[in-house]
Amino acid sequence: MSLINRQLRLKTRPEGLVQREDFDLQQHAVPELKDGEILVRVLYLSMDPTNRVWMSDIPQYMPPVAIGEVMRALGLGRVIASKSPHYAEGDLVQGLLGWQDYAVIDDRRRKDYVKLPAHPSVPLPTLLGGCGFSGITAYYGLTEIAPVQVGETLVVSAAAGSVGSIAGQIGKLRGARVVGIAGGPDKCRYLVDELGFDAAVDYKAENWKQALAEATPDGVHVNFENVGGQVMRAVLSRMVNGGRVALCGLIANYTSGARPSDDYSIIIVKRLTVRGFLAFDYPDTPKAVQELVGWVMSGRIKAEETIEHGLENAPVVLNQLFEGNNRGKLLLRVADDV
């Protein structure tokens, strides 16, 4: 009996938040494997702001997902059949598996996937979060892009999210004073009480800009920016001369249709260094992953996940990122591991 693969294919380009109606849920028989191919059962999908960017027909670092294509997404799966000498049944694979139950991968695309230990030392969800691309992004953002030093002040926006929560904790490990910006008192308490941030600013509060000023009395040396918009402008206004910005994301603009402010005068006035970057820029990920795994296993970094269920729910689950409903890494469990 052949396996049936459910796939979410892009039907229309969303405006604002993603709707179920923007996708077709199709079912197809899994094809017979050819020589050099493997069949991967998708276990978890990473829900990332970049998923929303890929749905839009705008210039970006990868081609936008075409109408009719399976939605692109980073995922983690287990090999259930192999005709490749490079993979065996039971191997774990991480890469762009897409919004589907099964992915067929051939050896010509092997460089786009990472084979992981069959029985890793951390839980599978953590391999997509704190010890995956979220952690890697935070790691290189604060070690290569805008290295933060002992005694400096680091501000992290979207600090309760997958990247921001790890970035703030890495900042603490490097001896910085860390201030997180998040939405709501519960998230702010989480940053300080559970993750060890020195202060947290609730951007939903009426006096949040004053709170930011009070939390950064010596100014801001490094800004790990995930949000953009008015949050970014407020942080830039607090930066010291010669401050550094690791520009990781602009999530405030991904669903609003608004364009970022083009007033760059503050960058000139304060002689700021602003560098945009992607985790894909750093192929030497084993070094980062090894250190991240060590920090997580020793308890020096806490990696939290919000896990939702059901492939068919992917469009709605993704919106949690833009509504601020998740804490830590947002994941979609597609199937139980076997």
Phi, psi and omega in degrees: 000125184284152178282147178253129181255119172273137181225137172262113182251137183295124182259313178220153179281123185295153168241121185076221180292156182281140177245151175305324184292349177283356183228150169259130173265107184250156178234131180220150174291138176292127182290158174296139180289143173260169177302134180088006181247156173229156175247124183248128172275117181288126180258311181226144172244138177275126177264112188231149176305329181294338174303318181292323178296317181297338179283346187262141179273072180227160176300132181204177188282347171228156178300141176299151175297130181281152175301130181095350179273154171298135181298129180288138177194146173286139180209174179231131182213172180242137179290123179250350175202144184215134168237029179243139177288350185266348182226149175237157175303134181101345178295146171268139182229136176238136179167195182279086183273333176087168180279082181200167179281324184226146177232132174261124183237135176250165187298337180293340179253014187300327182293344181273001184230152180245125175272126184253162176303140182299329180231081185292163183277352177237159180301151182305316179302326181293335178291341175259350183247257186300329179251012178248214185294332176296311179295320180298319178299313179297318183300307183286333177299327184253359176246333183243316187281307179221074183303129180261141187249163177303132176086351179278164176258125178248130174247131180239123175267162189048047192287344178266002180275186188295315181278314184299321181295323178285320180301315180298320180290325175295321177302319177295319179297331180271005173087019181269159166276124188244128177241125179255147174246126182211171183257112176104150182295327180296315179294322180294320176297321178301316181298316184279311188282327184254325183260350175084016174298152179284329180202159177221143182241126179271107184289350177273349180282153184296323186256033189295329180291322175295320178297323177296317179297319180291330181279347182233061185297333179261014182084183182243124179271320181227133175245116172266102193261121178242352193247308186083196177060214185292332178295313180297318181297321180294320180292317179301325181292342180264358188282149178282162174300132180081014179293164183237141180237122170266104186270099186265322183198165180226057190299336180297338184259354190289329181244350185278339185080357180281154176261145177300152177300139179257020177271100183260014186299325181297329179294323179287311185301319184260007177052048184278150172255120182241122180233122172276151182201164176226150177299330180297344180290346189241095182287342183275056183288334181304326179298312181294315182298319180300317180290320179296316179300318178299318179294319181292315183294329180275353180083007180284338174231135176260126178248117182246148178231145167255116187247121174253174189228148170098113180306319184298342182268002186308313182301318182288320180299320181304325183296340178303328180298325185266345177262355177073031185267349183258162174230130184072209183282130177266122182232154173243118176277121181267322181207156174284146177288150180242000000 
